[in-house]
Amino acid sequence: MDKLMEINGILNDFVWGPPMLVLLVGTGIYLTLRTNFFSITKLGYILKNTLLKMFAKDEHGEGEVTAFQAVATALAATVGTGNIAGVATAISIGGPGAIFWMWVAALFGMTTKFAEVVLAVQYREKTPDGRFVGGPMYYITNGLKWKWLAYIFAFFGALAAFGIGNMVQSNSIAEALEATFGIPKLGIGIALAVFAAMVVIGGIKRIGSVTEKLVPFMAAFYILGGLVIIIINAAHIPEAFKLIFGSAFTGTAAVGGFAGSALKHAMRYGVARGVFTNEAGLGSAPIAHAAATTDHPVRQGLWGVFEVFMDTIVICSITALAILTTGVWKNGATGAALTTEAFSHGLPGTWGGIIVSIGILLFAFSTILGWEYYGERCAEYLFGPKVNIIYRILWIPFIVVGAVGGLEVLWDLADTLNGLMAIPNLIGVVALSGVVIKLTKEFFAKERVLGNK
């Protein structure tokens, strides 16, 4: 076991180290250049056709769930503890400058996510029972004809889900609620398992139905709390931005309980947290988007851009500004404890700690729902539809195991597998980038004819 963990540690250092981060960001830069900075120059158009049409029901085309239910499922899996604890960790290790590099990763990641979603819809399949399935394993198979590579992605995804999307999330919830409200971890785990079972047993339609209500509420709840803190400390906003941009290229000197940080740490942890929170390039979100009702792959791809924008540019930035404007980043705390300290410092009484704890509960629980669907689709690709109910049944007890802190060895292994998912996915996305360009040009040529520029 010790030898296995040693090998896994070496792999994990590579998977989440500089080489992989360069590969992920490099892919985003390549796709952004090939699409003429589409995700940035047309951001207004994208938000008009996503954010402002969030609850519209007049969708045309085929699909299993609405476009927003698909993106809500993807956001449910994407918006997780990384938005609360991950951002704080980036600041505590990389300094305020890490936030600048997190934004950079997100700007290029928007195009990567766009390309993933476009390919997922373009190469998805309709099953005999009327379901729509897709994702990296399908666009690698149907687009590249490299089924062996698709099997590798599906294998990594089916196993990684039990760690990053299940046990790690339930443990984060249990830790937060026990610390804030004194609720025993076992009781929390059982309650989470029961509620999750009620949702995931119903498949994507029930998951989509729940997440389209849960995601807007949980995002608004956390964003509102963060904005109140930022407004109260509005006088420190200019200083916060000065810290972010000023230390992005120079590093951060030691101050208070903060030990200081070199430029390489700001870049590494900023980019890593950006990638970890929005999952652009990992290949997970397109699995949910593939089930969307849409009349063109690019129309659903717009939701991929929106997803990264909302996750990193909005929610992660709220966390970062709350930490920086309150000044608590200098105190030496890290992770969720640092975010909790910022909210507690900025809000009266115990409200700050309560908001962070409830935020972790909602963010992590939604991640459990979204990642169950990802893992299930990967398992179905490997073993056929009969495995779906088995996967759902296996998923439930692992929530309890994670809540009480069991099988941490598997968490570490799953973290490595989660990163390894990116390699076959990025190969598929880059190799099929020509298809993305062609479909994008076709879509916007049609939009210009219709006057919807």
C-alpha positions in Angstrom: 0.0 0.0 0.0 2.8 2.4 0.9 4.5 1.7 -2.5 1.2 2.4 -4.3 0.8 5.7 -2.5 4.3 6.6 -3.3 3.7 6.0 -7.0 0.4 7.8 -6.8 2.1 10.8 -5.2 4.6 11.0 -8.1 1.7 10.8 -10.6 -0.3 13.4 -8.7 2.6 15.8 -8.7 2.7 15.5 -12.5 -1.0 15.6 -13.1 -1.6 18.8 -11.1 1.9 20.2 -11.6 3.2 22.7 -14.1 3.4 20.4 -17.2 -0.4 19.6 -17.0 -1.3 23.2 -16.2 0.7 24.4 -19.2 -1.0 21.8 -21.4 -4.5 22.9 -20.2 -3.9 26.7 -20.5 -2.0 26.1 -23.8 -5.0 24.4 -25.2 -7.2 27.3 -24.2 -4.8 29.8 -25.8 -4.7 27.7 -29.0 -8.5 27.4 -29.2 -8.9 31.1 -28.4 -6.6 32.1 -31.2 -8.2 29.8 -33.7 -11.7 31.2 -32.8 -10.4 34.8 -33.0 -11.0 35.4 -29.3 -14.6 34.6 -29.8 -15.4 33.9 -26.1 -14.0 37.3 -25.1 -15.1 39.6 -28.0 -18.6 38.1 -28.1 -19.1 37.9 -24.3 -21.9 40.4 -24.4 -23.8 38.3 -27.0 -23.1 35.1 -25.0 -24.5 36.5 -21.8 -27.5 37.9 -23.6 -28.3 34.4 -24.9 -27.5 32.5 -21.7 -27.9 34.6 -18.5 -30.8 36.6 -19.9 -32.5 33.5 -21.3 -31.8 31.3 -18.3 -35.4 30.2 -17.7 -36.7 30.4 -21.2 -38.6 27.2 -22.3 -39.0 27.9 -26.1 -36.1 25.7 -27.2 -36.0 23.9 -30.5 -34.3 20.8 -31.5 -33.7 17.4 -29.9 -32.6 16.6 -26.4 -33.4 15.0 -23.1 -33.4 18.1 -20.8 -33.6 21.9 -21.4 -30.4 23.8 -22.2 -30.5 25.4 -18.7 -31.1 22.1 -16.9 -28.0 20.7 -18.7 -25.8 23.7 -17.7 -27.3 23.6 -14.2 -26.2 20.0 -13.9 -22.8 21.0 -15.1 -22.6 24.0 -12.8 -23.8 21.8 -9.9 -20.8 19.6 -10.4 -18.4 22.5 -11.2 -19.4 25.0 -8.4 -18.1 23.2 -5.4 -15.8 23.6 -2.4 -13.0 24.9 -4.7 -15.0 28.1 -5.0 -14.8 28.6 -1.2 -11.7 26.7 0.0 -9.7 26.5 -3.3 -9.6 30.3 -3.8 -8.6 30.8 -0.2 -5.8 28.3 -0.6 -4.5 30.0 -3.8 -4.3 33.3 -1.9 -2.7 31.8 1.2 0.0 30.1 -0.8 0.4 32.2 -3.9 -0.6 35.6 -2.5 -3.2 38.0 -4.0 -1.5 37.8 -7.4 -2.7 34.3 -7.7 -6.2 35.7 -8.4 -4.9 37.5 -11.6 -3.6 34.1 -12.9 -6.9 32.5 -11.9 -8.7 35.0 -14.1 -6.3 34.4 -17.0 -6.9 30.7 -16.8 -10.6 31.3 -16.8 -10.5 33.6 -19.9 -8.8 31.0 -22.0 -10.7 28.2 -20.3 -14.0 29.7 -21.5 -13.0 28.8 -25.1 -11.9 25.3 -24.0 -15.2 24.6 -22.4 -17.0 26.1 -25.4 -15.2 23.6 -27.7 -15.9 20.7 -25.4 -19.6 21.4 -25.3 -19.8 21.9 -29.1 -18.2 18.6 -29.7 -20.3 16.8 -27.1 -23.5 17.9 -28.9 -22.2 17.3 -32.4 -21.1 13.7 -31.7 -23.7 12.7 -29.1 -25.8 9.5 -29.6 -29.4 8.7 -29.1 -30.0 5.5 -27.2 -32.8 3.0 -28.2 -34.8 4.2 -25.1 -34.7 7.9 -26.3 -31.8 9.2 -24.0 -29.0 11.4 -25.3 -25.5 10.5 -24.3 -22.3 12.2 -25.1 -19.0 13.6 -23.9 -15.3 13.1 -24.6 -15.7 9.3 -25.0 -18.2 9.9 -27.8 -16.5 12.6 -29.7 -13.2 10.7 -29.5 -15.0 7.6 -30.8 -17.2 9.2 -33.4 -14.9 12.0 -34.4 -11.4 10.5 -34.2 -12.4 6.8 -34.4 -9.9 6.2 -31.5 -12.1 4.0 -29.3 -9.1 2.8 -27.2 -8.5 6.5 -26.1 -12.2 6.9 -25.3 -12.1 3.8 -23.1 -9.2 5.3 -21.2 -11.1 8.5 -20.5 -14.3 6.6 -19.5 -12.2 4.4 -17.1 -10.6 7.4 -15.4 -14.0 9.2 -15.2 -16.0 6.3 -13.8 -13.5 5.8 -10.9 -12.5 9.4 -10.3 -16.1 10.4 -9.6 -16.2 8.4 -6.4 -13.4 10.5 -4.9 -13.5 14.1 -6.3 -17.3 14.1 -6.8 -18.4 12.0 -3.9 -16.3 11.3 -0.8 -14.3 14.5 -0.8 -17.5 16.5 -1.1 -19.4 14.7 1.6 -16.4 15.0 3.9 -16.3 18.8 3.3 -19.9 19.1 4.3 -19.5 16.9 7.4 -16.5 18.9 8.5 -18.2 22.3 8.1 -21.5 21.3 9.7 -19.8 19.6 12.6 -17.6 22.6 13.3 -20.5 25.1 13.0 -23.5 23.3 14.4 -22.0 20.3 16.2 -23.8 17.7 14.1 -22.1 14.3 14.2 -20.5 13.3 10.9 -22.2 9.9 10.6 -25.6 11.6 10.9 -24.7 14.1 8.2 -23.4 11.3 5.9 -26.6 9.3 6.3 -28.8 12.4 5.6 -26.8 13.3 2.5 -27.0 9.7 1.2 -30.8 9.7 1.6 -31.3 13.0 -0.1 -28.8 12.1 -2.9 -30.5 8.8 -3.5 -33.9 10.5 -3.9 -32.4 12.5 -6.7 -29.9 10.3 -8.6 -32.1 7.3 -8.8 -34.3 9.3 -11.2 -31.4 9.9 -13.6 -30.6 13.1 -15.6 -34.2 14.3 -15.8 -34.6 14.4 -12.0 -31.0 15.7 -11.5 -31.7 18.4 -14.0 -35.0 19.3 -12.4 -33.4 19.6 -9.0 -30.2 21.4 -10.1 -32.1 24.1 -12.1 -33.7 25.2 -8.9 -30.8 24.5 -6.5 -28.0 26.1 -8.5 -29.5 29.7 -8.9 -30.5 29.7 -5.3 -27.1 28.5 -3.9 -25.2 30.9 -6.2 -27.4 33.9 -5.2 -27.2 33.0 -1.5 -23.4 32.9 -1.5 -22.9 35.8 -3.9 -25.3 38.0 -1.8 -23.4 37.3 1.4 -20.1 38.0 -0.3 -21.3 41.2 -1.9 -22.5 42.5 1.5 -19.0 42.1 2.9 -17.4 43.7 -0.2 -19.8 46.7 0.0 -19.2 47.1 3.7 -15.5 47.2 3.0 -15.8 49.2 -0.3 -13.1 51.6 0.7 -10.6 48.7 0.5 -11.6 47.6 -3.0 -9.0 49.7 -4.9 -6.3 48.4 -2.5 -7.5 44.8 -3.2 -7.2 45.2 -7.0 -3.8 46.9 -6.5 -2.6 43.9 -4.6 -4.0 41.5 -7.2 -2.4 43.2 -10.2 0.7 44.5 -8.4 1.8 41.1 -7.1 0.8 39.1 -10.2 4.2 39.7 -11.8 6.4 40.3 -8.7 5.2 37.9 -6.0 4.1 39.0 -2.6 6.3 40.0 0.3 5.8 38.5 3.8 3.2 40.5 5.8 1.5 39.7 9.1 1.0 35.9 9.3 1.4 35.6 5.5 4.8 34.0 4.8 5.3 35.7 1.4 5.1 34.1 -2.1 7.3 34.1 -5.2 5.9 34.8 -8.7 6.0 31.1 -9.7 3.7 30.2 -6.7 1.2 33.0 -7.7 1.1 31.6 -11.3 1.0 28.0 -10.4 -1.7 28.1 -7.6 -3.7 30.8 -9.4 -3.9 28.7 -12.6 -4.4 25.4 -10.7 -7.3 26.8 -8.7 -8.9 28.3 -11.8 -8.7 25.0 -13.7 -9.8 23.0 -10.6 -12.9 25.2 -10.0 -14.2 25.5 -13.6 -13.0 22.1 -14.9 -12.3 23.5 -18.3 -10.4 20.9 -20.2 -11.1 18.0 -17.9 -13.9 16.7 -20.0 -16.5 16.4 -17.3 -19.1 19.1 -18.1 -19.7 18.2 -21.7 -21.2 14.9 -20.5 -24.1 16.9 -19.0 -24.4 19.3 -21.9 -24.7 16.4 -24.4 -28.3 15.8 -23.1 -29.4 19.4 -23.7 -32.3 20.2 -26.1 -30.8 22.5 -28.7 -31.0 23.2 -32.4 -27.2 23.7 -32.9 -24.1 22.6 -31.1 -22.7 26.1 -30.9 -25.9 27.4 -29.2 -25.3 25.0 -26.4 -21.6 25.8 -26.5 -22.4 29.4 -25.4 -23.6 27.9 -22.1 -20.1 26.4 -21.7 -18.6 29.9 -21.8 -21.3 31.1 -19.4 -20.4 28.2 -17.0 -16.8 29.2 -16.7 -17.6 32.9 -16.4 -20.1 32.3 -13.6 -17.9 29.8 -11.7 -14.6 31.6 -11.8 -15.0 35.2 -12.9 -18.1 35.8 -10.6 -18.2 33.3 -7.7 -14.5 32.8 -7.2 -13.9 36.6 -7.5 -16.5 37.2 -4.8 -14.6 34.9 -2.4 -11.3 36.5 -3.3 -12.5 40.1 -2.8 -14.2 39.2 0.5 -10.8 37.8 1.7 -8.7 40.7 0.5 -11.0 43.6 1.4 -11.3 42.3 5.0 -7.5 42.0 5.3 -7.7 38.5 6.8 -5.4 37.0 4.1 -2.5 38.3 6.2 -3.5 36.2 9.3 -2.0 32.9 8.2 -5.2 30.8 7.8 -5.8 28.8 4.7 -8.6 26.9 2.9 -12.2 27.1 4.1 -11.0 28.5 7.5 -9.7 31.6 5.7 -13.0 32.2 3.9 -14.9 31.6 7.1 -12.7 34.1 8.8 -13.3 36.7 6.1 -17.1 36.2 6.3 -17.1 36.2 10.1 -15.0 39.4 10.1 -17.3 41.1 7.6 -20.7 40.2 8.9 -22.1 40.6 12.5 -22.4 37.8 15.0 -22.2 34.2 13.6 -23.7 35.0 10.3 -20.4 34.8 8.4 -19.7 31.2 9.6 -23.3 30.2 8.9 -23.2 31.5 5.3 -19.9 29.7 4.5 -21.1 26.4 6.1 -24.4 26.5 4.2 -22.5 27.5 1.1 -20.3 24.5 1.5 -23.3 22.3 2.1 -25.1 23.4 -1.1 -22.1 23.6 -3.3 -20.7 20.2 -2.3 -24.1 18.5 -2.3 -24.8 19.8 -5.9 -21.4 18.5 -6.9 -22.3 15.0 -5.6 -25.4 15.0 -7.9 -23.6 16.3 -11.0 -20.6 14.0 -10.7 -22.8 10.9 -10.2 -24.2 11.6 -13.6 -20.7 12.0 -15.1 -19.4 8.8 -13.5 -22.5 6.9 -14.6 -22.2 7.9 -18.2 -18.6 6.9 -18.2 -19.5 3.5 -16.7 -22.3 3.1 -19.3 -19.9 3.7 -22.1 -17.7 0.9 -20.8 -20.3 -1.7 -19.8 -23.6 -0.7 -21.4 -26.8 0.7 -19.9 -27.4 -2.2 -17.5 -24.7 -0.8 -15.3 -26.5 2.5 -14.6 -28.7 1.3 -11.7 -25.7 -0.6 -10.2 -23.6 2.6 -10.4 -26.3 4.6 -8.7 -26.7 2.0 -5.9 -22.9 1.9 -5.3 -22.7 5.7 -5.3 -24.9 6.1 -2.2 -22.9 4.3 0.6 -19.7 6.0 -0.5 -21.3 9.3 0.5 -21.4 8.1 4.1 -17.9 6.6 4.0 -16.6 10.0 2.8 -18.5 11.9 5.5 -16.9 10.0 8.3 -13.4 10.4 6.8 -12.9 6.8 5.6 -10.8 5.5 2.6 -8.7 8.6 2.3 -6.2 6.6 0.2 -8.9 6.4 -2.5 -9.4 10.1 -2.4 -5.8 10.7 -3.3 -6.0 8.1 -6.1 -9.2 9.6 -7.4 -7.6 13.1 -7.5 -4.9 11.7 -9.8 -7.4 9.9 -12.0 -9.4 13.2 -12.2 -6.4 15.0 -13.6 -5.6 12.2 -16.0 -9.1 12.6 -17.6 -7.7 15.7 -19.2 -5.1 14.0 -21.4 -7.4 12.0 -23.7 -10.0 14.8 -23.6 -7.5 17.5 -24.7 -6.2 15.2 -27.5 -9.8 14.9 -28.8 -10.5 18.6 -28.5 -7.4 19.8 -30.2 -7.6 17.1 -33.0 -11.3 18.1 -33.6 -10.8 21.8 -33.3 -11.4 22.2 -37.0 -14.9 20.9 -36.5 -15.5 23.5 -33.8 -14.3 26.3 -36.1 -16.5 25.1 -39.0 -19.6 24.9 -36.8 -18.9 28.3 -35.2 -18.6 30.0 -38.5 -21.7 28.3 -39.8 -23.7 29.3 -36.7 -22.8 33.0 -36.7 -23.3 33.2 -40.5 -26.9 32.1 -39.9 -27.3 34.4 -36.9 -26.2 37.4 -39.1 -28.8 36.4 -41.7 -31.4 36.4 -39.0 -30.2 39.6 -37.5 -29.3 38.1 -34.2 -25.7 39.3 -34.0 
